[in-house]
Amino acid sequence: MSEKILVIGANGQIGTELVTALRARYGAEQVIASDINQPTTALREHGPYEYANVLEKESLLHVFKEHAPTQVYLLAAILSATGEQKPKLAWDLNMNGLIHVLDLAVEFKTAKVFWPSSIAVFGPHSPRIDTPQYCVMDPNTVYGFSKLAGERWCEYYHAKYGLDVRSIRYPGLISWKAAPGGGTTDYAVHIFHEAVKDGRYESFLTADTRLPMMYMDDAIRATLTLMDAPAERISIRSSYNLGGISFTPAELADAIRTEMPEFEISYADRDPRQAIADSWPQSIDDSYAQKDWDWQLRYDLQRMTAEMLKNLKNTLVL
């Protein structure tokens, strides 16, 4: 059967690269990009595009009726830092948007649904080193507890309706192709842009704040690998831990200096995002992903740093 794939939230940091990867695999006409904003030139010119607002079920219904997707990737969300500024909107979008899509996927017999969770589901009482798949989870941000509730809904729809819904708890994601979307880990993208433009960066997190991160190429590959796995190998229907690489702003600055020896970093006075970062894991145990669908990381800190700087030097208008 020919696949028809719908990506909701296609303009975002993950969506722009995921749509490209899916179109390369399945063909441009088989992958429908959708968002509430005007599409990027690449999304508009290289395949179909639909307006879709996850809070307007009628708008989603139109897209499902028009395209009858066999797979749906729901990426629309308000992230951690932005969510603390607009908490009720963040809850509404992250929660009701998911339920709208799950309902339509059941109604239209969509074969597979992907929805991203986050390391934000963990909280101050979760183990911070090699955080396990199953542990205390007490998130204290709207983003975090909306993602935790979303995991429960995904598991519920699989158990009650047989919906093949799959999910990853992404660490912080780092990409040179798209701007970050208001997350606590955004410093790890901004730092590369500022290094190339100005040779210096002021971090909003302290020098020793250790967080799990992942280069976007690995995140896209993990997503597609999970979605390709046979259903009988998927043992977790809430969301899989994904570990990535853990480093601090100081360690990232040192990695940049191996490519740009004159790079300088400084640190701002305490930022509200620091409290969020302090409640998150420092490293993640992703052994279930390794066992269930053969997950393996490819990009370490130095390889990612070299790729980020090389590509930004070629693309940034200085």
Number of C-alpha atoms within 10 A of each C-alpha: 4 7 14 18 25 28 26 27 24 29 23 20 20 25 24 20 20 24 28 19 18 19 18 11 11 14 15 19 13 19 28 24 30 28 21 15 14 13 18 12 8 11 22 14 11 16 17 15 20 23 18 22 19 27 18 12 18 13 14 22 17 14 18 20 11 10 14 19 24 19 22 25 25 22 24 26 24 23 22 25 21 17 21 18 11 13 17 12 15 21 20 16 19 26 22 18 21 22 19 17 23 24 15 16 23 16 10 15 16 21 16 18 23 21 24 21 26 23 26 30 26 25 23 16 14 19 18 19 12 13 21 18 18 8 11 15 17 17 23 17 22 26 27 26 21 24 29 24 15 23 24 15 19 24 20 16 18 18 12 8 11 13 22 23 29 26 24 24 24 23 26 26 22 28 24 21 15 15 15 21 17 13 18 23 24 18 19 22 18 18 21 25 21 15 22 18 15 12 17 18 21 16 20 20 26 19 16 11 16 22 25 22 26 25 25 21 19 18 25 18 17 21 19 15 13 23 20 10 13 10 13 7 11 19 14 17 21 23 26 26 26 29 26 27 21 21 18 19 23 19 16 19 24 17 18 23 16 13 14 15 12 11 18 16 18 15 15 11 11 11 13 13 16 15 14 22 20 16 19 26 26 23 24 25 17 20 17 18 23 14 12 17 18 13 18 16 17 13 17 14 18 15 12 20 21 14 14 21 19 14 13 18 15 8 11 11 7 7
